[in-house]
């Protein structure tokens, strides 16, 4: 039997409403299911947004993504937190250096 024609419902990854297995979009919230997941919930979308836009705020996308496994979510979280800590430390060092130059 084709899994797309299986009548047993499954929950929507976004709102939790039950949808038919063959549906590509949730009838309750309109979010795409399976291959119809937006680009910003995929691996390359999260990396792109984290690097060029949101930085640590991309963690929201990481944990809401239906595409990523639990281990991938943990790995992305660790990498984003480490990168944020590194950038924060470098900004702090630059601020101390600039402050030392201004004090005579």
N, C-alpha and C positions, 0 to 999 in steps of 0.2 A: 504494500500500500504506500502511496506517495505521501510523505509527511506534510506536504502543502495542503492535501485534501483531508487530513486528519481533523475531525470535527471537535476534538477536545480543546478547550480554550487554554490560553496561556496569558500571564500578566504582561501588561505593557511595561517597558523598562522605564518610562517616564512617570506615568500617573498611577500605575498599578491596576488599572481597569482590565478586566478579562477580555481578550480579543480572540477571534478565530485564528487558527494556525495559518490559513491561507491569506490573511490580510497583510498588506504591506504597510498600512498606516493605521494608527489607533483611531477608532471612531469617536472616542471620548475627547482626546487632547489633540489629535491630528499629527502626532510625532511619527516619523518613519520607523519601521521595524526591520531588522535584519540588514539587507543590503541598502536600505533607504536611510541609514543613519547619516546625519549631517557630517560634513567634512571636519568640523572642529571637534568632533568626538573621536576621530581616528588618530592613529599614532602620529602621522606626519603633521596633522593639523594642530595637535597639542604642542608638538615641538616648535612649530612655526610661531604659534601664538605666544608661547613662553619666551622664545628668543627675541621676538620683535614687538611684543605688545604688553602682555599682562605680567610677565615674570612670575612671581610666586602666586599670583591670583589665578594662574592656570590650573592650580590644584582643584579648583571647583570643577573644571572640565574633566580633569583626570578621574575624580571620584564619581562623576555622573555618567561617565562613558559606559555604554553597554558593550563596547567592542573589547575593552581591556580586561585581562584576567586580574584576579586579586594580586598575584605576584607582580604583574606589570604595574599595577597601581601603586604598590609599595615601592617598587624600583623608581618610578617617576617621582614619587613623593620624596624619597631620599635624595635623588639627584637635584630636584628643584630646591629643596631646603639647603643642601650643601652649596649650590651655586648662589643662592640668596645670601647665605652667611659669608661666602667669599667676597661677593661684590660689596656687601655692607662693610666688611672689614677693610677692604681697599678704599672705599669712600671715606671711612673714618680716618685712615692713615693719611689720605690726601688732605683732609680737613686739618689735621694736626700739623702737617707740613706747611700748608698755606698760613695757618695761624702763627707758626714760628717765624715765617718770613715777614709777617706784618708787625710783629712785636720787635721793637729795636731797643 
